């Protein structure tokens, strides 16, 4: 388990507006001053009986940012001494699934900003798709980071973001306070998801659908 102080002192490469490297800074400084930095996003997807699903991780209630919200299946920062390929460690660490970088489909490199009272997060996100074929039983969670995995229909998630529906059903599991894995079938509204920029979600959902239409 990485302590919060250690995480905040992780070193990240920082960039100018044109994605040109300009130096290295601690993660805490990066988020304080809004330096552009690289991240790794991996979206698990699945086609089942003609329906396209997205998988979301449930962030631990102990997380500093966005506790107990649903988010990208696996994601993290690219450290100063890492390559984009090293981002696969996030998948292994957070949700216990080993993926080889060659198995991932690069969707796009998306620049976007998340701003709130606690941080200014300017990300250069390398966004990948991973067609998942295993069951929920194969997920082994890093519980201080992730407390569950669910999936939802992509088309319904898109409608939720667009305000065309007020809730959607998610199915999967979560780990309760006693460390017991419990099945999840519930309806959730938009407030239960990390609100990345709308342009980010629209771009990613479009690209995932395009991939499956090929």
Phi, psi and omega in degrees: 000127179272129178289156181301318181298319179296319179299315183295336181265001175302141182266133181236147170287140177241155191224159173274185184296342180260017179065032175262128181299136180233001178152197181226142179212157176291148182306319179301317179292321180302315182281337178285318185257359175073034176293141172292135180211162186265141175228165180241123179240130178233115179261119173278137180225165177200140170258126179219123184047044176080002181253134181265123182248149169249144176256138179236141170272148172263113182293141181300149177291348179272353182294143178293316182254132174054049178297144174062024175249154177278143187211181176314143185310311175209137183200159178183176180277146172270116183287164186300330182261017182245159170259170178300323180302329180291349179298340179299341178299331180296322180295313180296313184292314188281317188235005170072021178251124177277124174232141174271141183304329180291345179275348184273147177252117178287122178272313183182168168249114190247125175264129177203167185233137171240123184231130171213188186295340185259341183201160171235101191254096178262106188252141166253094191268121173271107192257124183238154174247141176228110178291112186266133184237000182263181182266173176297334182297338184280347179284127174240111193269144169275094198294336176287345179252318189227131182243009177179166175224132175225167173227157180215156178292131181302315184297325179286325176296320177299316180295324178297314180297325183278357181080014180275350174212159184262345180202168173211161181271136171240146181227142179164229180207161170218159178262122182279182186295344178265007179079015181263133179281123182237139179292141181241126169222104183207160174265134181229153178258182186298332183292347181274358181249145172299127185269078168296164180307141178303323181296327177296308182300315181300315180299313183294315180296320177300315183291323177296315179296320178299319180300318183281348178272350183294000000 
